[in-house]
Amino acid sequence: MSGKMKMLSVMLLAAMTAACSGQGTTGNSGAKASDDLQAKPPEVTKEPVELTFYYMYADSNYDEFMKEQGSQIQKKYPNFKFKFVQNTKGTTPEDIVASKMDVDVFIAINSSMMTIKDLKLDSDISDLVTKHKFDLNRLDPTALSVLRGIGDGKLPGLPFKTNALGLFYNKDLFDKFGVPYPKDGWTWDDAYETAKKLTRNEGGVQYRGFGIRPLGNTMLLNQHSINMIQKDTFKATINNDQWKQYLSKLIPMFQIPGYDPTAANMADAKQADMFFKEQTTAMLVSMNSDFPKAHQNLNINWDAATFPVFKEKPGVGSGPDIVYYALSATSKHRDEAFLAMAEMLSDDVQMARSKIGNPTVLKSQSIRDAFGTENPDLKGKNVKALIPPKYAEPTVYTKHNTKVVVPLVGAYRSVILGQKDLNTALREAEEKANKDIEAAIGAAAQK
């Protein structure tokens, strides 16, 4: 073979290699060939694979996980098997690091995502999103923005559920006292006036118009998107006019004459009991996805209305409470773990979950509109009110947020109970939060 022919053969071989890899083509025909070759995501293994899902809390179990998630994934990937571990004695996040337990996917929310990050168990799925042609544009951009913020620009996982605060009411109490039911689109001023009519003593029983469980969620998911901490300096920022104005709307709900707030009845558990069990509270703020489970087996005639809005922010509900899948840095099955997460975000799975009362993280309006339509506990209820027309912009979240929200809620309660004025309560809460944060930073530096 002549030198010229050898050179031609090498060039042809290089061109073929570049075409197979999708690189080295710049013309239209080359680009089309590359697109055609990459149009189909890579095949997943057909061999049996066991994936370990780690739940960052301790209120679930394997059967519940399989019913709600594992079985959905297995419809597409029957060769996937699952191990379910949750955060309990002997299997805390610190325990799994010490024992070098293999974990593929964490199920977490904002605060526990920070724990994953601190333990260096977080990773970045950007390469897998590209490799498997996953369309991030289908997802609510707010949820993705929050997740990227937690990952400092990286994408540590995928959001798969978005909860929000909802407003629920006991129809029998409204009927008993002849008070019109709440209307969608109503304001906090409307809610206050309604609560006044329902806070009364009747036949020796004290009825209250309004309750919240838990109080902390109205801080973390506040509708004004007020930050409680500075992201770069970790300084608490709650002693300011924004928080004072916000709390000045909520505090009077518990100071209506006859409410008789006490440390006991302001506790989160008691606030729930007064609505669900005692049925002496007419309205309750609660998470939209938790409420159906909470009222099961209880004889309560309830319905829902849109979360009260501020006049200056019409249509804006609470901030989103996002649940995530996070790919573990130790996963030995990155592709399969990603595909399992991605399948939970398919239109079919998200539609099925939405129908039984799990708020979707997808943009799809039809999936959002299907919320609760096949849940017997939600039959005949105003379920459309439980999905905000617009979520409030999420606030800054850092690993120290919990050290701010606890004293903030304490300040909130102390003002309601008449123990402190709002200015003093917020000033002392901010001072405590900053001391706790400084102590935590100092302790971490000594490790």
TACOR-V640852 format. One record per pair of residues at least 24 apart in sequence whose ideal C-beta (glycine too) atoms are under 10 Angstrom apart, sorted by the first residue. I is the first residue (numbers start at 1). GAP is how many residues later the second one is. Records with the same first field share a line. If there is no record, write none. Layout:
I=GAP  GAP
This chain:
38=92  93  95
39=94
40=93
41=90  91  92  93  294  298  301
42=89  90  91  293  297
43=292
44=32  33  35  36  88  291  292  294  295  296
45=32  34  35  288  290  291  294
46=31  32  33
47=32  289
48=30  31  32  33
49=28  30  31  32  33  55  283  284  286  287  288  290  291
50=29  30  31  32  33  52  54  283  286
51=26  29  30  31  32  33  51  52  53  54  280  281  282  285  286  288  289  290
52=30  31  32  33  44  49  50  51  52  53  54  276  278  279  280  281  285
53=29  30  31  32  33  50  51  52  53  54  272  275  284  287  288
54=29  30  31  32  33  37  39  42  47  48  49  50  51  52  53  54  62  67  272  274
55=29  30  31  32  33  36  50  51  52  53  57
56=30  31  36  37  50  51  52  53  55  56  57  59  60  268  270
57=29  30  31  50  51  52  55
58=28  29  30  31  33  34
59=27  28  29
60=24  26  27  47
61=25
62=24
65=42
68=276  285  288  290
69=36  38  91  256  271  272  274  275  280  284
70=270  274
72=268  271  272  274  276  277  278  280  281
73=263  266  267  268  269  270  271  273  276
74=266  269
75=268  271  273  274  277
76=263  264  266  267  270  272  273
77=259  262  263  266
79=257
80=253  256  257  259  260  263
82=258
87=25  28
93=25  26  28
94=25
96=25  232  234
97=24  233
100=230
101=227  229
102=226  228  229  230  231
103=223  224  225  226  227  228  229  234
104=221  223  224  226  227  228  229  230  232  233  234  236  237
105=52  53  219  220  221  222  223  226  228  231  232  233  235  236  239
106=50  51  218  219  220  221  222  225
107=50  53  54  216  217  218  219
108=42  48  49  214  215  216  217  218
109=52  54  212  213  214  215  288
110=36  37  39  40  110  210  211  212  213  214  284  285  287  288  289  291  292
111=109  286  287  288  290  291  294
112=211  212  214
113=33  34  37  38  43  44  209  211  213  284  286
114=36  283  284  285  286  287  288
115=284
116=34  40  41  208  210  212  213
117=33  34  35  37  39  209  282
118=281  326
119=210
120=209  210
121=35  205  206  207  208  209  210
122=28  29  30  32  34  35  204  205  206  207
123=28  31  32  33  34  203  204  205  206  207  208  211  214
124=27  29  30  31  32  33  203  205
125=26  29  30  31  32  33  200  201  202  209  212  213  216  217
126=25  27  28  29  30
127=28  207  211
128=27  30  199  206  207  209  210  211  213  214
129=26  29  209  213
131=203  204  207
132=203  206  207  210
133=209
134=24  204  205  207  208  211
135=207  210
136=209
137=226
138=207  208  209  212  223  224  225  226
139=206  221  222  223  224
140=180  182  220  221  222  223  224  228  251
141=222
142=177  178  180  219  248  249  250  251  252
143=177  179  180  181  218  219  248  251
144=178  217
145=248  249
146=173  174  176  178  247  248  249  250  251
147=175  177  179
149=82  245  247  248  249
150=172  174  176  247  248  249
151=175
155=171  172
156=168  169  170  171  172  173
157=167  168  169  170  171  180  181  184
158=166  167  168  169  180  183  184  186  187  203
159=161  163  164  165  166  186  202  203
160=162  163  164  165  181  182  184  185  189  190  193  198  200  201  202
161=128  159  160  161  162  163  164  183  184  189  192  193  197  198  199  200
162=126  127  158  159  160  161  196  197  198  199  200  225  226  229
163=54  58  124  125  126  127  155  157  158  159  160  195  196  223
164=53  57  123  124  125  143  153  154  155  156  157  158  195  222  223  224  227  228
165=47  52  53  55  56  57  58  120  121  122  123  142  143  152  153  154  156  221  223  227
166=118  119  120  121  122  123  124  125  138  139  140  141  151  152  193  217  219  220  221  222
167=24  43  116  117  118  119  121  136  137  138  139  140  141  150  218  219
168=43  107  108  114  115  116  117  118  120  123  126  127  132  134  135  136  137  213  214  217  218
169=25  29  40  41  106  112  113  114  115  132  133  134  135  136  213
170=28  37  105  106  109  110  111  112  113  114  130  131  132  133
171=111  129  130  131  132
172=107  110  127  128  129  130
173=25  29  34  35  36  102  106  107  108  109  110  127  128  129
174=24  108  109  127  129
175=126
176=26  31  106
177=25  30  32  105
179=30  103
181=122  124  201
182=100  101  121  122  123  124  126  200  203
183=122  123  202
184=120  121  122  123  198  200  201  205
185=120  121  123  124  129  130  200  204
186=119  120  121  122  123
187=62  121  122  123  124  125  126  127
188=35  61  62  64  65  119  120  121  122  123
189=60  119  121  122
190=115  118  119  121
191=58  59  62  92  94  114  116  117  118
192=57  58  60  61  64  116
194=88  89  111  114
195=57  58  59  61  64  86  87  88
196=56  57  60  61  62  63
197=59  85
198=58  60  83  84  85
199=54  55  57  58  59  60  61  82  83
200=56  57  58
201=57  59
202=78
205=73  74  75
206=52  53  54  59  68  72  74  75
207=51  52  67  71  72  73  74  75
208=45  46  48  50  51  52  53  57  63  66  67  70  72  73  74  75
209=44  45  47  49  50  72  73  74
210=40  42  43  44  46  49  61  65  71  72  73  74  75  98
211=42  43  48  54  55  57  59  60  61  62  63  64  69  70  71  72  73  74  75
212=38  41  42  54  56  59  60  69  71  72  73  74  200
213=54  55  56  57  58  59  60  61  62  63  68  71  72  73  74  77  81
214=53  54  55  57  58  71  72  73  195
215=35  39  51  52  53  56  70  190  193  194  195  197  198  201
216=52  186  189  190  192  193  196
217=51  68  69  70  101  102  104  188  192
218=28  29  32  67  100  101  191  194
219=24  27  28  31  176  182  185  186  187  189  190  192  193
220=98  99  101  174  175  177  181  182  184  185  188  189
221=66  86  96  97  98  99  100  170  171  173  174
222=24  25  28  96  97  170  173
223=26  84  85  86  87  89  90  93  94  95  96  165  168  169  170
224=25  86  88  89  92  95  168  169  171
225=88  91  94  166  167  168  169  170  171
226=166  169  170
227=167  168  169  170  171  174  177
228=167  168  169  170  172  173  175  176  177  179  180  201  202  205
229=166  167  168  169  170  171  172  174  175  176  204  205  208
230=166  168
231=165  166  167  169
232=164  166
233=201  204
234=164  165  166  167  169  170  199  200  203  204  206  207
235=165  169  195  198  199  202  203
236=164  165  167  168  169  171  172  190  193  194  195  196  197  198  199  200  201
237=159  167  193  196  197
238=166  167  169  170  173  187  188  189  191  192  195  196
239=169  172  183  184  185  186  187  188  189  190  191  192  194
240=186  190
243=165  168  169  179  183  186  187
244=178  179  181  182
245=65
246=64
247=161  164  165  168  169  175  178  179
248=167  174
249=59  61
250=35  58  162  165  166
251=161  162  164  165  171
252=164
253=30  32  55  163
254=158  159  161  162  163
255=160  161  162  163
259=157
261=152  155  156  157
262=154  155
263=150  151  153  154  156
266=146  147  150  151
267=146
268=141
275=25  27
276=24  26
283=25
285=33
287=31  34  72  99
288=29  30  33  69  70  71  83  84  95  97  98  99  100
289=32  34  68  69  70  82  83  97
290=31  67
291=66  86  87  90  95
292=64  65  80  83  84  85  86  89  91  94
293=64  84
295=82
296=81
302=75  79
303=77  78  79  80  82
304=68  74  77  78  79  80  81  82
305=77  80  81
306=76  78  79  80  81  82  83
307=78  79  81  85
309=79  80  81  83
310=82
313=77  79
314=75  76
315=73  74  75
316=72  73  74  75  76  77
317=68  69  70  71  72  73  74  75
318=70  73  74
319=69  72  73  74  75  76
320=39  41  68  71  72  73  74
321=38  70  73
322=39  69  72  75
323=35  36  38
324=37
354=33
357=26  29
359=27  28  29
360=27
398=39
399=38  41  45
400=33  34  36  37  38  40  41
401=32  36
402=31  34
403=29  30  31  32  33  34  35  36  37
404=25  26  28  29  30  32  33
405=24  28
406=26  27  30
407=24  25  26  27  28  29
408=24  25
